[in-house]
Amino acid sequence: MFLPSAVRGQFAALGMLVLLPAAQAQFDGYALYNLMNQTTARLVNAQGQFDHTWSCPTTYSYAMALKPNGNIVRTAVNSGNQINTAAVSGKVQELNPQGQVVWEFVYSSADYVTHHDMCLMPNGNVLLLAYVRRTVAQLQAMGYTGTSAKYPGRIIEIQPTGSTAQVVWEWNIEDRFIQFVDANKPNYMPIAENPHRLNINVAVSTGGGPSGIDWFHENGIDYNPELDQIAFSARYLSEIFIIDHSTTTAEAAGHTGGNSGRGGDFLFRWGKPANYGVPGTQRIPAAVHDVRWIKPGRPGEGSLMFVNNAGAGTNSTTIDVITPDRDGYTYPWTPGTVWGPANYEWRHNCVVSSSGQSAADRMPNGNTFVAISGGYMYEVNAANQVIWQFNAGPQKAFRYTCDDPGIIALFGEQICGLTTGLAETDRDAFALYPNPTNGAMNLSGIDVGLITAFVVYDAMGRELKRTVPGWTVDIGDLPDGVYNVAIEQRDGQRIVRRVVVQH
């Protein structure tokens, strides 16, 4: 069955077509995704149809973004990487709608390589995460008590220039290191009194790659242009962090400067108080991914949303939202206490679980888009009801509204819902789902009195089924494949949707 039992209970019985109020319909728009290690990027619309694809010259890594001009920027796997551990990319590139490379940049050597996430900034620059190779001798000189080499994290900002790009800003987590084991080594200071720094001997949840060289496993990054700050998530620390981007690279290596006056130190951290030596409840029990600010103008704007992979227990992923207390460009902390808030403020218990990279985003109408790695993409309304889903499980996916400049550049100003035949006020609300389906189809956002019949056609246009209202349309007896479902209306218009049957 395509849907797990937890989800099936939210829908009508198998084979029944159920009408939902228009207010519960999904937010009409597009999901952008590319499966890892594949070369095709896809834009799927609200009806589960691919409206645009990019045939890319290089296999995909983890992250991508749609630019206002309709191009995409994506992380890609560089064939010459000398460092090979979790989610390594080594390359980022911009492609036009025809899949041609506009520019590309390789950040890969024996000592560093980009990995996991990226963030497209409003000025066209790109933020990237990177691993940095450090020997055990280098780390022990800083007070490290371990006996193996590690890869501490780095964040770089690159600026496209012609057919390539250049690094214009850099931040390194090793500049945050402190230790309280050897007074004769640098940065000897009490851990619990300095949460803006990082204990070099902090206990991590696990270690990835050969000899655990993937140290903290930073995996998600976002940028807040209003505050000029960066948020990132670190899986093996079970924490999310905020740092100041208004610094110079030199200030980012120190502890003064920038809008916050704190240089490159952590402005905020949340999830595991034990990491900074303070007793308190661990709110991120294990892995965490995809931290991002909720965009301005959307419900919860300014709060942080993230994927808490075991938020409700082992094998129980949640999407959590918190709102840190903020004073200007800083986030107040009282010595000896846990950085607030005390708990998440909103939570969605995901309908499937993943221990790895996944993503979520808040929509303008309050719905939340979720992409579960190895599962599928779906959308829930404010009542946590699933009202859209699509059978693809990319590591990350990215939702774009119909009025996004990139969507308009690709399709024009009136792209969403034009083929539905519905009135202007109704067409954005119309949906037929789940898609793919195992036999159950649900309809929302249309007046039942307008419909005279449902007709199912195969790919050759041959009529296979015709059902009159009574709203039972059972296509579960059809073999796996792609079919067209036509909704015929009393005014003679027809709404056609492509439906994938998958048992």
N, C-alpha and C positions, 0 to 999 in steps of 0.2 A: 504494500500500500504506500502511496506517495506521502500521505499525511500520517504522522504519529498519532496515537490514540488521544493524547492530550489536546491536539489541535482538532481532530475530527469531532470532538464534543462541542466545538464552537460552531459547527455548521449543521445544516439540516441532515436528515437521514440520506443515505446514499441514493442517488438518482433523483432527488427532489431539487427543484429550482426554487430558491427562496428569495423573496423580495425584501430588501433591507431599505430603511429610510435613507434618503439621499444624504442626510447629514453624516451617515456612517461610511460614505464612499471614500475611496482612497484619494489622496491628493494627486491630481493629474500631473504627470511629468515623466521624467526619464531616469532610468538607472544606468550608470556607466560602469562597465566592468570588463575585465580581461582575466581569464583563468591563468594561474601561475604556470610558467614554462610553455605557454602557448603564444601565438603571434597575432591573434585576432582580438581586437577591442570592439566592444558592442555597446550600442545604446538601445535599451529595450523600453518600449512605451508602457503605458498603464494597462494596455490590453495584452501584454506579453508578446508583442511583435517587435522584431528588430527593424528599427527605422534607419539605422546607419551602422556600418561596420568599417573598421580600419584594418587593412591587411598590412601588418607591421613587419619591418625587415629583421627585427630582433625579438627573441623570446622575452616575455614579460616577467617581472619580478613580483612586486606587491602593490604598488600604489600608482595612481594616475589622477589627472584633473583636466577638466574642460576649460579652455581659455575663452575669453569674451569674443575672440575672432573665429571660434569654431574649431580651432586646433586642439590637440591634446598634448599634455606633457605626461610622460610615463617613465617609471623606473624600468630598466632593462638589464638583462644578464650579460655582462661583459665576458667575452670568451677567454680573455687572458688573465682572469683573476688569480692572484697568488695566495690570497686568503680565502678559504672556503669553509664557512660555517653557516649558521642559521640565516636564511633569507638574504644571502649576499646578492647584490646587484652589480655595483661597480660602474654603472652607466645610467645617465638620464638623457632623454631626448624629447624634442618637440616634433610632432608630426602634423601635417596639414590634413584636411578631410580626405585626401586621396591616398594617405598613408606614406607620403614622401617626407623625408627627414628635413626639417627646417634648420635645426642645430642639434648637436649632441655633445655631451661632456663626459669624459671618463675620469673617475676618481678611484683609482685602483693601483696599488703597488705592493711591494713586499711588506710595507708598514701600515697601510690603511686601505679601507674599501668601504663604499657606501652599502647600506642594507635597509631592509624593511621599508619604512614610510618616507614620504616627501610631502611638502606643503607648498602650494603655489601662492605667492604673496601678491598683494594688489599692484605692486610696481612691476610685476613680471619676473621678479627674482624667485628663486626656488630654495627652500630649506631642505636639507638632507641630513640623515643620520649616518654615522660612520663608525666602524670599528677601528681602533688604533692598537697596533702591536706594541706590547711592553714586555721586556724580559723580566725574569724573576729577580735578577740583580737590581734592575732599575726600580722595581717596586719595593724590594726590601730596603733600599736606600731611603725610601719614603716612610718606613715603619711598618711595612707589610710583613705579617708573620707567616704567610703561606709559602709554599715551596714549588709553585708552578707559574709559568708565564700566564698572562691574562690580556684581554682586549678591553681596556676602558673605552668609554664612549666619547664621541665628538659630534658636534652639530656645526655644519657649514652652511653659509648662504652663498649661492652662486648667482652671477649676473650674466645673462646671455649676451654675447658679443659676436656678431656675424654668424659664422657656422659653428661656433663653440661657446664656451662660457668661462668665467673666471671666478675664483673664490674672492669674496669681498668682505666676509666676516666669519669669525670662528670662535667656538666655545668648546672647552674641554672639561670633562668631568674630573679628570685627575687634578685639575687646579683647585678642586673643592676638597681634596683629601686632607683629613686630619687623623691623628693616632694618639693613643694614650697608653702606650706600652714601653716607649723608650724616649726618655727626656733628652737624649743626645741626638735624636733625629728630628727632621723638620716637622713643624705644625703639631707639636705636642700640646694637647689641650683636652679638657674634659669633654666627652662626647655629648652628654646631656645638656651642657651649657651652650652648645654650638650647633643647633639643628640646621642652620643655614649652610653647613658644611657636611661632608660625607665621611663617615668612619671607614678608613681603608680596609679595616678588618671586619666589616659588617657581615653578618651571617646571611647568605643568599639562599633562596629556596632550592636551587639546583644549579647545575652548570652545563652549558651546551658545548658541543663540538669536542674535538680532541683535548683531553686533559682539562675539560671545563674552561677553555679559554674564553668562551662567550660569557663574560663576567656578569653584567647587569641586564643585558638583553633589552636595551631601549628599542621600542617598536612602534610608537605612535608619536606624531608631532603635529602641532597646530599653532597658528599665529593669530594674535589679537591686534589688529591695526590701531584700534582706539587707544590701547594701553601700551602698544609697542612691546609686547611680551610674548614669550613662547611657552607653550605647555608641552610636556612629553611624558610618556609612560614607560616604566621599566618593569618588565615581567619578573625578573628574578629578585627584585627588591620589593615587589608587591606594592608599588607606590606610583603616584602621579606627582609631577613637579611643575613649578612655574619659575622661569628665569627672565631676566631683563634683556631685551634685545636692543635697547637704546644706547648701549655701551659701544665703545670702540672695541676692536679685538684685544688691544692691550688692557683695557678696563675689564673686559670679560675674563681675562686671566687673573685678575686681582679681586679686591673686596671693597672697592669704592668706585664711585662714578655711575653714570647713567641716571635715568629719571628716579630710580629708587634709592640711589646713593649707595647701593650695596655691590656694585660691580657685577661679577658673574655668579655670586652666591645664590643659593636657592631663596626665592622670595616666599615660596609656599611649597609644602609637601603634605601628602595625605595618603593614608592607607595602612601603614604599619609603624606605630610609634616606637616599637623596640629598635628600629633602625637608628633612631637618634637617642636611644638610651632612656626613654621615658615610658613608664608603665601606662598601659591603656589598651583598649579593645582594638584588635586588628580588623579593620573593615574591608580590606582586600585580602582574602584568605590565601590566595595563590596567584595565578597569572592575572595580568591586566593588559588591556590593549586599547588603542584608538581613542585616546583622550582628545576632546575637542570642546571649544566654547560653543554654546548655542548661539546662533547668529542673531544679530539685531533684528527686531521686528517680529521675532518668533516667540511663542510662549516659553518662558524660562530664559529669555535672552540674557547672556552674560554668565550663566551658570556653566559648570563643567559637566559634560556627559562622557561616560567611558564604558567599555565592556569589562565587566567584572566576571571573569571566566568561571569562578566557583563561588559567586556571590551568595547564593542560597544553599551552598553545600557542594560536595563533590558531584561532578556531572550535572550541575545546575547553574547555568550561566544567566546572569542578569545584566540589564542595562541600567546603570545608576546615574543619578544627577545630584551634584552637590553645589552649594553656593558659598564660596569662601568669604569670610569677613575681609573687607578691603578698606584701607585708608589711603586714598590717592593711588599711589603706585606701589604701596606695600601692603602686607598682610599681617596684621598684629599677631604676636605670639607672646604668651605669658610664660616666663621660665618655669620649668618643672611640670608643665601641662602638655596635653595633646593638642596639636593644631586642629582647630575646629573646621567645619561643624562636627558635632558628635556622631552624626550618622548621615546616611544618604537622605535626601528630601523627596525623591521620586524614584520608583523602581519598576522595571518591567521584567518579569520572569520569562525568559526566552522560551519559545515553544520547542526548540531543540537546543542542545548544548554543544559547546566546542571548547577544547582546552587551548586552541590556538588563535591566531589572528582573525578577528572579526571586526565588524564596524556597525555604527549606528548614527543616525542624524535626525534632528527635530525638523518637522515640516512647518510651513507658515500657518496651517490650520490646526496645529497642535498634535497631529499624528506623528508617529515615530517610525522611521525606516530602519530596518535591521537586516544585516547581511551576516549570516552565520557560516563561517568557514567549514566546507565539507557538507553543509546542509542546504539551505536555500535562502533566498531573499524574501522578505515579507514586510508588511506594514501594519501597525496597530493604531487604533484610535485612542482617544484620551481615556477610555474605559478599558484599555488593554484588550480590545477585541481585534482579532486578525481580520483585516478587510481587503488584503491583497497579498498575493504570494507568487513567486516565480521559481521554477525548479533549476536553480543554478547556485552553486556554493562557492563563489570566489573567496579568496582570503580577505579581500576588501571590495566594497562597491560604493558608489557615490551617486547621490540623488540630485537631480537638477529640475527646477521648476520650468514651466512652459515659458515664463517671461525672462528666463536667464539669458543674458546676451549671447552666450555661446550657442544655446538652442536656437535663438532667433537667427543667428548668423548661418546656422546649418539649414534651417527649414523655413524661415520667414516668421512674420509676426503672429500668425493665427494657426499655428500648427496643431495644437492639442484639440482633439475631438471634432475636427471639421468634417469627417466622413460619417459621423453618427446619424445625421439627419434629425437631431434633437434641437429644440429651441436653445438659443444662446445661453439662457440661465440654467438649462438642464444638462447640457452635454458634458461639462466638466465633471459632473457627478456620476455619469454612467460607467458601470463596470460589470464585467462578466468574469467570474473566477470560481475556484482556483484554476490556474493555468500554468502548467499542465494539470490534468484532472485524472482521477481514476474512475470517473463516472458521475461525480457530483458537480453540478454547476450552480452557481449562485448569481443572482442578478440584483443590482442596486442602481438607484438613481434614475428610474424611468416609470412613467405612469402605466400600470398594468392594463388600463382600459384602452391603451393605444395598440396593444399587441394582438395580432390575429393568429400567428403561428410561429413555431420554431422549426427551422429546416436545417438538416445536417447534410453537408456535401463532402465527398472525398476530394483528394487533390486534383482529380481530373474533372471536377465539376458535376459528378453524378450524384443525384439525390439519393441519400441513404435512409433518411428518417424525416417524417413530418409529424409534428405534435401540436395539437391545439391547446389553448390555455386550459388549465387544470394544473399547469406548471410542473408537470413531471416530464423530464427529458432524461432518459437513461441511455448514456452512450458507453456504459461500462462493458457492454457485450462486443464493442468494436475493438479490433486489434490495435496495438500501439501504433501511433502515427499522427499525422497532422490533418485536421479537418477544418472546414469552414462552417460556422454556425450562423445562419441568417435569422434575424428577428424581423419578421414582417409586421408592418404597422397598418392601421386602418386608412391612413392617408396615402398609402401606396409606397411609402419609403421603406427601405430595408437597411438595417444595421448589420454589418457582417464582421464577425470576429473570428480570428484564427485560434483554434483550440488544439492543444497537444494532448493526446491520450497516452497515459503512461501508467501501467499497472505495477 
